[in-house]
Amino acid sequence: MNSKQIIGSYTAKGTGYNQIDKRPVDKYKAFWNIPDSVCKTLKLYTGEIKPTKSKNLKDPRRMFLNEIDKNKVDELINYFSENKTLIFSDILRGRGGLAADWFLVTRKNGDIIDWILKDINFVCNFFAQGTVAITERGNLKVGRMTVQRKGGTPDPMSLQFKINPLDLFASFQVNKTD
């Protein structure tokens, strides 16, 4: 029996949104066997493939998902819906010898610090709850996780996965008696 346990740890304050993972689209393609057509849509979204039309785009360097052909976006939504379990496992748990067994979130509010420790399977299921959809701003929402273009430096065209680890506190109901 293996007694080694790995804990993924996140500290959150304020709004709490944390980048969980970011890589170029082709890295995710290799992990998850993403079809070429879905990869092309993701690369238009990240700006790795430059838009051929620039009229009426929010940003001429890339396309938001609500600016891309609906059929292509529907294919992307279907792919993420069908592979949600694999995606959440890879993004939150990881792979190999350093795959997390537990997920620890610490929360700081002024001088008060508290924490929550959850089994990684619970965490993956918790954040996977919900549909796969395009947000009003043209980003991808997969359950409780946001997928967006990284932006900034050093890798502005990577795909970025973000969660609010503070949401886990809502999963824990404290029973107080007076």
C-alpha positions as CSV (number, residue, x, y, z in Angstrom):
1,M,0.0,0.0,0.0
2,N,1.3,3.4,-0.9
3,S,1.1,5.8,2.0
4,K,2.3,8.9,0.2
5,Q,-0.4,11.5,-0.3
6,I,0.0,14.6,-2.5
7,I,-1.8,17.9,-1.7
8,G,-2.5,20.6,-4.2
9,S,-2.5,23.9,-2.3
10,Y,-4.1,27.3,-3.2
11,T,-4.3,30.5,-1.3
12,A,-7.0,33.0,-2.1
13,K,-8.1,36.4,-1.1
14,G,-10.3,39.0,-2.6
15,T,-12.2,37.6,-5.6
16,G,-10.2,34.4,-5.4
17,Y,-9.8,33.6,-9.0
18,N,-6.6,31.5,-9.6
19,Q,-5.0,30.3,-12.8
20,I,-4.8,26.5,-12.4
21,D,-3.1,25.7,-15.7
22,K,-1.9,27.3,-18.9
23,R,-0.3,25.9,-22.0
24,P,-0.3,26.3,-25.8
25,V,-3.3,24.6,-27.5
26,D,-1.0,21.9,-29.0
27,K,0.0,20.7,-25.6
28,Y,-3.7,20.1,-24.6
29,K,-4.2,18.5,-28.1
30,A,-1.5,15.9,-27.2
31,F,-3.0,15.3,-23.7
32,W,-6.6,15.0,-24.7
33,N,-6.6,14.0,-28.4
34,I,-8.5,17.2,-29.4
35,P,-9.6,17.0,-33.0
36,D,-7.8,19.4,-35.4
37,S,-11.0,21.4,-36.1
38,V,-11.5,22.1,-32.4
39,C,-7.8,23.0,-32.1
40,K,-8.2,25.5,-35.0
41,T,-11.1,27.1,-33.1
42,L,-9.1,27.3,-29.9
43,K,-6.1,28.8,-31.8
44,L,-8.4,31.5,-33.4
45,Y,-9.6,32.2,-29.8
46,T,-6.1,32.5,-28.4
47,G,-4.7,34.4,-31.3
48,E,-2.2,31.7,-32.3
49,I,-4.0,31.7,-35.7
50,K,-4.7,35.3,-36.8
51,P,-8.3,36.1,-37.8
52,T,-8.9,36.4,-41.5
53,K,-11.7,38.9,-41.0
54,S,-11.0,41.9,-38.8
55,K,-14.2,43.8,-39.3
56,N,-16.2,44.2,-36.1
57,L,-13.8,42.1,-33.9
58,K,-13.3,43.3,-30.3
59,D,-9.6,42.6,-30.7
60,P,-8.0,42.3,-34.2
61,R,-5.3,39.9,-32.9
62,R,-7.8,37.1,-32.0
63,M,-11.4,36.1,-32.1
64,F,-13.7,35.7,-29.1
65,L,-15.8,32.5,-29.2
66,N,-18.9,34.6,-29.8
67,E,-17.2,35.9,-33.0
68,I,-16.4,32.5,-34.4
69,D,-18.8,30.5,-36.7
70,K,-21.5,28.9,-34.6
71,N,-21.0,25.4,-36.0
72,K,-17.3,25.5,-35.0
73,V,-18.1,26.8,-31.5
74,D,-20.8,24.1,-31.1
75,E,-18.2,21.4,-32.0
76,L,-15.9,22.9,-29.3
77,I,-18.7,22.9,-26.7
78,N,-19.5,19.3,-27.6
79,Y,-15.9,18.3,-27.2
80,F,-15.5,19.9,-23.8
81,S,-18.9,18.5,-22.7
82,E,-18.0,15.0,-23.7
83,N,-14.5,15.2,-22.1
84,K,-15.2,17.1,-19.0
85,T,-14.2,14.4,-16.6
86,L,-10.7,14.0,-18.2
87,I,-10.2,17.7,-18.5
88,F,-11.0,18.4,-14.8
89,S,-8.9,15.4,-13.7
90,D,-5.9,16.6,-15.6
91,I,-6.3,20.3,-14.7
92,L,-7.0,19.9,-11.0
93,R,-5.4,16.5,-10.1
94,G,-2.6,16.3,-12.6
95,R,-0.9,13.2,-13.9
96,G,1.8,10.8,-12.8
97,G,3.8,10.7,-9.5
98,L,2.8,14.2,-8.5
99,A,-0.9,13.8,-9.1
100,A,-2.8,15.4,-6.2
101,D,-4.9,13.3,-3.8
102,W,-6.1,16.3,-1.8
103,F,-6.9,19.9,-2.5
104,L,-6.2,22.5,0.2
105,V,-7.5,26.1,0.0
106,T,-6.5,28.8,2.5
107,R,-8.6,31.9,2.8
108,K,-7.3,35.2,4.2
109,N,-9.8,37.9,5.2
110,G,-8.0,40.6,7.1
111,D,-6.3,39.0,10.1
112,I,-8.5,35.9,9.8
113,I,-7.1,32.8,8.1
114,D,-9.1,29.6,7.6
115,W,-8.8,26.7,5.3
116,I,-10.6,23.7,3.7
117,L,-9.1,20.4,2.7
118,K,-11.1,18.2,0.3
119,D,-10.5,14.9,-1.4
120,I,-9.4,15.6,-5.0
121,N,-12.3,13.5,-6.5
122,F,-14.8,15.7,-4.6
123,V,-13.0,18.8,-5.9
124,C,-13.0,17.6,-9.5
125,N,-16.8,16.8,-9.3
126,F,-17.6,20.0,-7.6
127,F,-15.9,22.3,-10.2
128,A,-17.2,20.2,-13.1
129,Q,-20.8,20.8,-12.0
130,G,-22.7,22.8,-14.6
131,T,-22.8,23.1,-18.3
132,V,-20.3,24.0,-21.0
133,A,-21.2,27.4,-22.5
134,I,-20.0,30.6,-24.0
135,T,-20.1,33.6,-21.7
136,E,-21.4,37.0,-22.7
137,R,-17.8,38.2,-23.1
138,G,-17.0,35.4,-25.5
139,N,-15.0,33.1,-23.2
140,L,-15.6,29.4,-22.4
141,K,-17.2,28.3,-19.2
142,V,-16.8,24.6,-18.3
143,G,-18.8,23.9,-15.2
144,R,-17.3,26.3,-12.6
145,M,-14.1,26.7,-14.5
146,T,-13.3,29.6,-16.9
147,V,-11.2,28.9,-20.0
148,Q,-9.7,32.0,-21.7
149,R,-6.7,33.3,-23.6
150,K,-3.8,34.0,-21.3
151,G,-2.8,37.4,-22.6
152,G,0.2,39.3,-21.2
153,T,3.7,37.9,-21.1
154,P,5.5,35.6,-21.5
155,D,3.0,33.4,-23.4
156,P,0.1,35.6,-24.5
157,M,-1.4,32.9,-26.8
158,S,-1.7,30.1,-24.3
159,L,-5.0,28.7,-23.2
160,Q,-5.6,29.4,-19.5
161,F,-7.8,27.6,-17.0
162,K,-9.1,29.5,-14.0
163,I,-11.3,28.6,-11.0
164,N,-12.3,30.4,-7.8
165,P,-11.0,28.0,-5.1
166,L,-13.0,30.0,-2.6
167,D,-16.1,28.4,-4.1
168,L,-15.2,25.3,-2.3
169,F,-16.1,26.9,1.0
170,A,-19.7,27.1,-0.2
171,S,-19.6,23.3,-0.5
172,F,-18.9,23.0,3.2
173,Q,-21.9,23.8,5.4
174,V,-21.0,24.5,9.1
175,N,-23.7,23.5,11.5
176,K,-23.8,26.0,14.3
177,T,-25.8,25.5,17.4
178,D,-26.7,28.4,19.7
